[in-house]
Amino acid sequence: MATRSLEDRVTALEKIMEGLQNLPSELAAFRLEVNRRFDEQYAHMRLLHEQVISQIMILGEGGNPDEPPPRRRGRKR
């Protein structure tokens, strides 16, 4: 196995360090993008949830809030 010279190893490490120097800004940009997408998805889910609730109320499955809930029968023994 051939060993690399000290100069080659230092050059390789310098290249790695150059790439790593951009990492914090790249991670920050990635985080902003993920948060933006999450906010969009959350807003969409909330809208869909409200639509489902309104459809349930329209269909009458939501019950009348002025009436007490129906009594349930006990199990037969």
C-alpha atoms as an extended CHARMM CRD file, in Angstrom:
* protein
*
        77  EXT
         1         1  MET       CA              0.0000000000        0.0000000000        0.0000000000  PROA      1               0.0000000000
         2         2  ALA       CA              1.4910000000        3.2890000000       -1.0880000000  PROA      2               0.0000000000
         3         3  THR       CA              1.5780000000        6.0300000000        1.5130000000  PROA      3               0.0000000000
         4         4  ARG       CA              0.7690000000        9.5560000000        0.5240000000  PROA      4               0.0000000000
         5         5  SER       CA              3.1400000000       12.3630000000        1.2210000000  PROA      5               0.0000000000
         6         6  LEU       CA              2.4950000000       14.8730000000        3.9380000000  PROA      6               0.0000000000
         7         7  GLU       CA              1.7860000000       17.5040000000        1.3080000000  PROA      7               0.0000000000
         8         8  ASP       CA             -0.8630000000       15.3050000000       -0.3650000000  PROA      8               0.0000000000
         9         9  ARG       CA             -2.5580000000       14.6200000000        2.9610000000  PROA      9               0.0000000000
        10        10  VAL       CA             -2.5720000000       18.3140000000        3.9020000000  PROA      10              0.0000000000
        11        11  THR       CA             -4.0230000000       19.2140000000        0.5040000000  PROA      11              0.0000000000
        12        12  ALA       CA             -6.7560000000       16.5920000000        0.9240000000  PROA      12              0.0000000000
        13        13  LEU       CA             -7.6090000000       17.9170000000        4.3900000000  PROA      13              0.0000000000
        14        14  GLU       CA             -7.7450000000       21.4860000000        3.0840000000  PROA      14              0.0000000000
        15        15  LYS       CA            -10.2300000000       20.4470000000        0.3930000000  PROA      15              0.0000000000
        16        16  ILE       CA            -12.4030000000       18.7210000000        2.9950000000  PROA      16              0.0000000000
        17        17  MET       CA            -12.2980000000       21.8160000000        5.2120000000  PROA      17              0.0000000000
        18        18  GLU       CA            -13.3310000000       24.0570000000        2.3100000000  PROA      18              0.0000000000
        19        19  GLY       CA            -16.3800000000       21.8820000000        1.7620000000  PROA      19              0.0000000000
        20        20  LEU       CA            -17.2620000000       21.8580000000        5.4520000000  PROA      20              0.0000000000
        21        21  GLN       CA            -17.0680000000       25.6450000000        5.7590000000  PROA      21              0.0000000000
        22        22  ASN       CA            -20.2860000000       25.9550000000        3.7320000000  PROA      22              0.0000000000
        23        23  LEU       CA            -22.0910000000       23.3460000000        5.7980000000  PROA      23              0.0000000000
        24        24  PRO       CA            -23.6010000000       25.6710000000        8.4510000000  PROA      24              0.0000000000
        25        25  SER       CA            -25.1680000000       27.9680000000        5.8460000000  PROA      25              0.0000000000
        26        26  GLU       CA            -26.4080000000       24.9860000000        3.8200000000  PROA      26              0.0000000000
        27        27  LEU       CA            -27.9880000000       23.4580000000        6.9180000000  PROA      27              0.0000000000
        28        28  ALA       CA            -29.6290000000       26.7740000000        7.8130000000  PROA      28              0.0000000000
        29        29  ALA       CA            -31.0960000000       27.0480000000        4.3040000000  PROA      29              0.0000000000
        30        30  PHE       CA            -32.3240000000       23.4430000000        4.5090000000  PROA      30              0.0000000000
        31        31  ARG       CA            -33.9630000000       24.1250000000        7.8760000000  PROA      31              0.0000000000
        32        32  LEU       CA            -35.7550000000       27.1970000000        6.5190000000  PROA      32              0.0000000000
        33        33  GLU       CA            -37.0520000000       25.1890000000        3.5600000000  PROA      33              0.0000000000
        34        34  VAL       CA            -38.3010000000       22.3520000000        5.7950000000  PROA      34              0.0000000000
        35        35  ASN       CA            -40.0460000000       24.8310000000        8.1120000000  PROA      35              0.0000000000
        36        36  ARG       CA            -41.6710000000       26.5970000000        5.1520000000  PROA      36              0.0000000000
        37        37  ARG       CA            -42.9860000000       23.3130000000        3.7640000000  PROA      37              0.0000000000
        38        38  PHE       CA            -44.2270000000       22.2400000000        7.1950000000  PROA      38              0.0000000000
        39        39  ASP       CA            -46.1170000000       25.5100000000        7.5960000000  PROA      39              0.0000000000
        40        40  GLU       CA            -47.7400000000       25.0450000000        4.1820000000  PROA      40              0.0000000000
        41        41  GLN       CA            -48.7490000000       21.4700000000        4.9860000000  PROA      41              0.0000000000
        42        42  TYR       CA            -50.1070000000       22.4540000000        8.3960000000  PROA      42              0.0000000000
        43        43  ALA       CA            -52.2290000000       25.2150000000        6.8580000000  PROA      43              0.0000000000
        44        44  HSD       CA            -53.5650000000       22.7640000000        4.2600000000  PROA      44              0.0000000000
        45        45  MET       CA            -54.3750000000       20.1320000000        6.9050000000  PROA      45              0.0000000000
        46        46  ARG       CA            -56.1710000000       22.7330000000        9.0120000000  PROA      46              0.0000000000
        47        47  LEU       CA            -58.2560000000       23.8220000000        6.0190000000  PROA      47              0.0000000000
        48        48  LEU       CA            -59.1920000000       20.2280000000        5.2010000000  PROA      48              0.0000000000
        49        49  HSD       CA            -60.1010000000       19.5750000000        8.8300000000  PROA      49              0.0000000000
        50        50  GLU       CA            -62.3990000000       22.5910000000        8.9090000000  PROA      50              0.0000000000
        51        51  GLN       CA            -64.0360000000       21.4720000000        5.6650000000  PROA      51              0.0000000000
        52        52  VAL       CA            -64.6810000000       17.9920000000        7.0520000000  PROA      52              0.0000000000
        53        53  ILE       CA            -66.1930000000       19.4070000000       10.2270000000  PROA      53              0.0000000000
        54        54  SER       CA            -68.4710000000       21.7230000000        8.2570000000  PROA      54              0.0000000000
        55        55  GLN       CA            -69.5940000000       18.8430000000        6.0120000000  PROA      55              0.0000000000
        56        56  ILE       CA            -70.3970000000       16.7140000000        9.0600000000  PROA      56              0.0000000000
        57        57  MET       CA            -72.4660000000       19.5600000000       10.4750000000  PROA      57              0.0000000000
        58        58  ILE       CA            -74.2890000000       19.9990000000        7.1470000000  PROA      58              0.0000000000
        59        59  LEU       CA            -75.1070000000       16.2980000000        7.0040000000  PROA      59              0.0000000000
        60        60  GLY       CA            -76.4840000000       16.4540000000       10.5100000000  PROA      60              0.0000000000
        61        61  GLU       CA            -74.0320000000       13.9580000000       11.9090000000  PROA      61              0.0000000000
        62        62  GLY       CA            -72.5860000000       16.6050000000       14.1710000000  PROA      62              0.0000000000
        63        63  GLY       CA            -75.8130000000       16.7160000000       16.1670000000  PROA      63              0.0000000000
        64        64  ASN       CA            -77.6780000000       19.7710000000       17.3760000000  PROA      64              0.0000000000
        65        65  PRO       CA            -75.6960000000       21.5060000000       20.1100000000  PROA      65              0.0000000000
        66        66  ASP       CA            -78.9790000000       22.6120000000       21.7790000000  PROA      66              0.0000000000
        67        67  GLU       CA            -80.1550000000       19.0310000000       22.2900000000  PROA      67              0.0000000000
        68        68  PRO       CA            -78.6340000000       16.6500000000       24.8250000000  PROA      68              0.0000000000
        69        69  PRO       CA            -76.7950000000       13.6830000000       23.3590000000  PROA      69              0.0000000000
        70        70  PRO       CA            -78.8810000000       10.5230000000       22.8940000000  PROA      70              0.0000000000
        71        71  ARG       CA            -78.8150000000        8.0130000000       25.7430000000  PROA      71              0.0000000000
        72        72  ARG       CA            -77.0530000000        4.7890000000       25.0390000000  PROA      72              0.0000000000
        73        73  ARG       CA            -78.5380000000        1.4760000000       26.0490000000  PROA      73              0.0000000000
        74        74  GLY       CA            -76.5680000000       -0.7480000000       28.3460000000  PROA      74              0.0000000000
        75        75  ARG       CA            -75.2730000000       -4.1200000000       27.2130000000  PROA      75              0.0000000000
        76        76  LYS       CA            -77.4740000000       -7.1470000000       27.6360000000  PROA      76              0.0000000000
        77        77  ARG       CA            -76.2710000000       -9.5070000000       30.2870000000  PROA      77              0.0000000000
